[in-house]
Amino acid sequence: MATIELSDYKVCEKALLEPDLEQALYDEGAILMKKVLVTLHGQEHRDRRVLEMRVFRRNFFRHYEHEVIPKVFDEVVQPFVDAGRADVVDFGYRVMVYLAVAFAGIDLQTRTREEFDELVGMLRTFGTAATLGQSKLDREAEKKKIAATLKRFDEQFFTPSAERRHALIERFDAGEIDEDELPMDVLTVLLRNEDKLDIDRDMVMRETAFYFLAGAHTSVHSLGHVMHHVLSWCEAHPEDRQRLIDDTAMIQRFVHESFRLHPSSPVSKRKALADVEFLSGDTASVGDTVVINLHEANRDTSLFGDDAAEFNPYREIPKGATETGITFGIGIHSCLGKNLAAGTLPRAGEVIDPERRQVGMVAWVAQALLRCGAVKDPDNPGHIDPTIARETWAEYPILFTKNG
Ligand code: HEM
């Protein structure tokens, strides 16, 4: 079977819309990823996606941006500010874990530091499942570790969270509570619709773990790149630091440019279910693997110009492309969490009521870190993770200065 690699923006975009290509990126990580939304195809995928989209309504984003994110950020950041330093990667895991458990539908049981560290460890392990195809680690040993972690996740978090939701759903069905008293999360939606979806308990458990992963891991990765670009920019243009703190649309543009340069997964992978011809003239036969190189496509000079690989938040976005390129995918598997992660930018001249604005959690957190005085730690430069083929920060030390 052949492997076809596509890297021109327009070719990749069209390929992502091709119904005869099925998901193949997570085959190695099946132990967690089997039959979760992003690995389903056809009608089964459509049915589950339509249902899960119910969670991501406007009031969901409002609830997270106005209530959940500020509360979580304040709780997590304080000890780091007191210590005067943080590692953006470690800090990112802490913030994003709390946010991701909330929208996945996982209840914290003890709210202790130990429990929190346990969740961060689980997330890191689940992360290896999603990226196992690109990992340089011993894959069999990693699979065993993932299985053991899933079991602990089930016992410690999933089972009690599902039991609490089952009880609430029963009370709702009996007319004892209103719908708005049910939690606003993916697990609740799945449990209310188990019978319509032909989905067993293990699948619901893995789907919940997948959302926890999809929401947190990608955002931690993105926050590292964003902080690097933003802090480097502030060093070169000190006059822009305050503007980034005051101007939300400006920091969103910085974040979107960073998203374009650093998709969480550098490639999407598909398997051809029929013979397919691509815009480039390449063809795939049944069973061939198609690698859609998001990283390269987003740096396509024919579309984004000669400086496509440079960070330029003032770049004019060409017609037919978006600020974030194809980092969030498009088509049937396009990211359901895009607005939560990246928000939406007001159009030129558009004035949006701050109550209705969607900033996105990455820009929200980056701006809040600047407000706390974040600067690069001059004695400890960040370094990239050598254990994985994709470019991701292993550590990014920052200091909190009062007059940063
Ligand atoms: C921070 C940045 C994020 C990036 C860069 C990102 C990227 C992506 C990409 C590229 C895909 C498509 C995969 C493919 O075509 O094979 C995807 C799918 C998905 N993402 Fe995200 N994502 C992010 C955040 C989130 C968040 C916060 C959530 C959850 C709330 C989320 C939930 C999902 C889900 C459920 C899918 C599967 C959709 C489907 O298969 O129908 N993502 N994401």
Residues whose N, C-alpha, C, O or C-beta is under 5 A from the ligand:
A	BS01	HEM	L37 V38 R49 Y211 A214 G215 T218 S219 S222 S264 S268 I326 T327 F328 G329 I332 H333 S334 C335 L336 G337 L340 A341
